[in-house]
Amino acid sequence: MKDLPLYEQIADQMHEQIRNGVYRSGDKLPSVRSHGKTLNVSISTMLTAYGLLEDRGLVEVKPKSGYFVKAHRTQTLPEPKFVTETVSPTQVTSLQRVMEVLKASADPGNISFGAAVPAADFPALTHLKSLFAQKARQGTFMGVGYDSVHGNQPLRREVAKKAVEGGVYIAPEEVVLTSGCQGGIALCLRTLTQPGDIIAIESPCYYGMLQLVEALQLKAIEIPSDASTGMSVEALKLALEQWPIKAIVCIPNYNNPVGALMPDDHKQALLELANYYDLPVIEDDIYGDLGYQSRRPRTVKSYDTQGRVLLCSSVSKTLDPQLGIGWILPGRYLQQLQYERFINSVFSLRLQQQAVAEMLAHGGYDRHLRTASEAYKQRRDHLLDLVARHFPKGTRISTPLGGFVTWIQLPLHIDATRLYLSALAKGIVIAPGELFSTNPSKFRHSFRVSYAEPWTPEREKAIATLAHLVAQEQ
Ligand SMILES: Cc1ncc(COP(=O)(O)O)c(C=O)c1O
């Protein structure tokens, strides 16, 4: 950086600001004169710096108005296409690769697009840390003894308040706090199923769900998903006609691993099927607060008049998975779930619960959601551009409207597991398609990318390297 001419250093810094969403499409850059004054450089240096941004296609000049950030997305690729037939229920076997990907993703020496972890560059997270420090100083979380078996009441109240945005009206007493969303789904499945039971899941499916299916000795029937509308309700209907399914598990809002958003009429149709077959629906809404549109999507639970939907969520994607704070809105299964929670663990994470309750109540959580969602949208757009620019013809990619994961489908003959291994050898982590099905070859030519992290030249280069590795496989 030091060896670069001054105008190029300034252009790079501004480029970074645009990449990170500080300046968004349509925003005006600071004027040449005022920015030059701030940086103590001449107007001509500033003009050359902004000219360079213009050459890079990032900004445009509007006569007499100044420099404006251009709309980022310049190229588009088609959506992934999934096979539509449903196969028989299958037992999940070893998921060793999941552990390997998670370990490699956590290695700071690697550039990771692997694990679905939120970015850590938002001011709200600093505020959360200060809330922790404050609570720790106050010592209110100390004191020997167990909390209420149902968990921290202020947090339950905040969860009940937030639920209204997804169209759900419940009392705080109807909230069961859990250890993360995964812990919540596990409790639901333990309560509702026996080993050997069949449950309906999405395909491709979040690997944590497959791990649970394996651990609880269930059988999964994989219901095909659409890249933009999620689980196929038509295919679910056929599966329900054919198999004695005990529960439906779905991620209707910005699902993992594709980022699909189920339309409201599909949500209603799914619920009608559940009503008809008298089945519980476990709705994972962990990404629901991270939409890029102004209206938060409704939940399946918001249409539920019979209390059969158990909505599970957490702050793992909105704040930090290490907090371990999740919840279930279990509807008619409340008492069973409370009992299951009690026999699984009696303690609660008092400090975390207090800090998160405070964050939700007065700590700017909603503002943080707006900032994070806007940043993720920008980061998605940048990824879509990079993939369109570097990857070979025949590549498909989903365009999530929320969350921070997307699905890349390579031309059929390319093996994403081989790509994963050769990328890993170069310190780049992706989540290969084999992790997302009971059948490891089903998504062999696809992989999931997590784009939460801010873009840096290294991360951009890593995408080009991935594309280069794909080209070598051609
Ligand atoms: C769809 C989905 N559900 C649940 C989880 C797990 O959430 P938690 O970390 O809160 O247990 C994840 C994490 O990747 C996820 O993507």
PDBQT file of the ligand as one rigid body, heavy atoms in Angstrom, charges set to zero:
ROOT
HETATM    1  C1  LIG A 501     -30.899 -23.230   9.211  1.00  0.00    +0.000 C 
HETATM    2  C2  LIG A 501     -30.100 -23.323  10.471  1.00  0.00    +0.000 A 
HETATM    3  N1  LIG A 501     -30.696 -23.774  11.592  1.00  0.00    +0.000 NA
HETATM    4  C3  LIG A 501     -30.021 -23.897  12.750  1.00  0.00    +0.000 A 
HETATM    5  C4  LIG A 501     -28.679 -23.563  12.827  1.00  0.00    +0.000 A 
HETATM    6  C5  LIG A 501     -27.967 -23.717  14.133  1.00  0.00    +0.000 C 
HETATM    7  O1  LIG A 501     -28.236 -22.604  14.913  1.00  0.00    +0.000 OA
HETATM    8  P1  LIG A 501     -27.596 -22.388  16.369  1.00  0.00    +0.000 P 
HETATM    9  O2  LIG A 501     -26.167 -22.034  16.158  1.00  0.00    +0.000 OA
HETATM   10  O3  LIG A 501     -28.406 -21.283  16.939  1.00  0.00    +0.000 OA
HETATM   11  O4  LIG A 501     -27.772 -23.650  17.111  1.00  0.00    +0.000 OA
HETATM   12  C6  LIG A 501     -28.022 -23.091  11.682  1.00  0.00    +0.000 A 
HETATM   13  C7  LIG A 501     -26.587 -22.764  11.729  1.00  0.00    +0.000 C 
HETATM   14  O5  LIG A 501     -25.875 -22.850  10.741  1.00  0.00    +0.000 OA
HETATM   15  C8  LIG A 501     -28.748 -22.953  10.477  1.00  0.00    +0.000 A 
HETATM   16  O6  LIG A 501     -28.180 -22.501   9.373  1.00  0.00    +0.000 OA
ENDROOT
TORSDOF 0
